[in-house]
């Protein structure tokens, strides 16, 4: 119970532990690369990139959203793969069963993330914004404070398809 004048803490679940992603990736990655990709490939794509320090190639499934023609957006609260895209190295994307090359632009400045999240909610609607799992409402447009709170929990990558 809260005292008058105190706000109740919002109890939002945090992101799942990393081991859940590793386990799920072992199943989802081969499915997205197979002819049986259709049930998943409307929301998930495969990202192939080279590690900055290790030089190893990694292929991981990530969520994406169509944005402008030739552009897709991806959001992540996990920085592991995002830091490897800083500086815009060309990466591989497999979207809906087709391979593409793309140049990523990592957006980490909170004000810019807020602007994109607001535009996302305006374009796609509150229900889609809630689907980002950043704590945005699904029954109305988010407030500036809700957008700022969501931006603090994520990084955004804009992929420009090149081929």
C-alpha positions in Angstrom: 0.0 0.0 0.0 1.3 3.5 -0.8 0.9 6.6 1.3 -1.0 9.5 -0.2 1.2 11.5 -2.5 3.4 8.4 -3.3 3.1 6.7 -6.6 2.9 2.9 -6.7 5.9 1.2 -8.3 5.1 -0.2 -11.7 5.9 -3.9 -11.7 7.2 -4.6 -15.2 9.0 -7.8 -15.9 12.6 -7.4 -17.1 14.0 -9.0 -20.2 14.3 -12.8 -20.1 17.7 -14.2 -19.0 20.3 -14.6 -21.7 20.2 -18.5 -21.5 16.6 -18.4 -22.8 17.7 -16.5 -25.9 20.6 -18.9 -26.5 18.3 -21.9 -26.2 15.6 -20.4 -28.4 18.1 -19.3 -31.0 19.2 -22.9 -31.5 15.7 -23.7 -32.7 14.7 -20.4 -34.4 18.0 -19.8 -36.4 17.7 -23.0 -38.5 13.9 -22.5 -39.1 14.5 -18.9 -40.4 17.2 -20.3 -42.8 14.9 -23.1 -44.0 12.0 -23.3 -46.5 9.7 -23.4 -43.4 10.5 -19.8 -42.3 7.1 -18.3 -43.1 5.5 -18.6 -39.6 8.4 -16.7 -38.0 9.8 -14.5 -40.8 7.1 -11.8 -40.6 8.6 -10.6 -37.3 12.0 -12.2 -37.1 15.0 -12.0 -39.4 18.5 -13.4 -39.3 21.4 -10.9 -38.8 24.9 -12.0 -39.8 27.7 -9.8 -38.6 31.4 -10.0 -37.8 32.5 -9.5 -34.2 34.7 -6.4 -33.7 37.2 -8.0 -31.4 37.0 -11.7 -32.3 36.6 -11.4 -36.1 34.2 -14.3 -35.8 31.0 -14.3 -37.9 27.7 -14.6 -35.9 24.2 -15.2 -37.2 21.4 -14.5 -34.8 17.6 -14.1 -35.1 16.3 -10.6 -34.1 12.9 -9.0 -34.3 12.4 -6.4 -37.0 9.9 -4.0 -38.4 9.5 -2.7 -42.0 10.0 1.0 -41.9 10.6 3.0 -45.1 11.1 1.4 -48.5 14.5 -0.5 -48.3 14.7 0.1 -44.5 14.0 -2.1 -41.5 14.2 -1.3 -37.8 15.4 -3.5 -35.0 15.3 -2.9 -31.2 17.3 -4.5 -28.5 17.8 -4.2 -24.8 20.9 -6.5 -25.1 23.9 -4.6 -26.3 25.9 -7.7 -27.4 25.2 -7.6 -31.1 24.4 -3.8 -31.2 28.0 -2.7 -30.3 29.4 -4.7 -33.2 27.3 -2.6 -35.6 28.7 0.8 -34.6 30.4 2.4 -37.4 28.1 0.8 -40.0 29.9 -2.3 -41.3 28.0 -4.1 -44.0 25.9 -7.0 -42.6 23.8 -9.8 -44.0 20.1 -10.0 -43.3 17.8 -12.9 -44.2 14.2 -11.4 -44.4 11.2 -13.5 -45.4 13.5 -16.2 -46.9 15.6 -13.7 -49.0 19.2 -12.7 -48.4 20.1 -9.0 -48.3 23.2 -6.8 -47.6 22.5 -3.9 -45.4 24.3 -1.0 -43.7 23.3 -0.5 -40.1 23.0 2.8 -38.3 23.0 2.4 -34.5 20.8 4.9 -32.7 21.7 5.3 -29.0 20.9 8.9 -28.3 17.8 8.8 -26.1 16.1 11.8 -27.8 16.5 10.3 -31.2 15.1 6.9 -29.9 12.1 8.8 -28.4 11.4 10.4 -31.8 11.5 7.0 -33.6 9.3 5.3 -30.9 6.8 8.1 -31.2 6.8 7.9 -35.0 6.5 4.1 -34.7 3.4 4.5 -32.4 1.9 7.0 -34.8 2.5 4.9 -37.9 1.8 1.4 -36.6 -0.6 2.2 -33.7 -0.6 1.7 -29.9 -1.1 -2.0 -30.1 2.0 -2.5 -32.3 4.0 -0.1 -29.9 3.0 -2.3 -27.0 4.3 -5.3 -28.9 7.8 -3.8 -28.7 7.7 -5.0 -25.1 9.1 -1.7 -23.8 6.3 -0.9 -21.4 4.3 1.3 -23.9 0.5 1.3 -23.6 -1.6 -0.6 -26.1 -4.8 1.3 -25.7 -3.6 4.8 -26.5 -0.7 6.8 -27.8 2.2 6.9 -25.3 3.0 10.0 -23.3 6.4 11.7 -23.7 7.4 10.3 -20.3 6.5 6.7 -21.4 8.5 7.2 -24.5 11.5 8.4 -22.5 11.2 5.5 -20.2 11.1 3.0 -23.1 14.0 4.7 -24.9 16.1 4.3 -21.7 15.6 0.5 -22.0 16.6 0.0 -25.6 18.9 0.6 -28.5 17.6 1.0 -32.0 19.3 -0.1 -35.3 18.1 1.2 -38.7 19.2 -1.1 -41.5 19.4 0.3 -45.0 19.2 -2.5 -47.5 21.8 -2.3 -50.3 21.3 -5.4 -52.3 
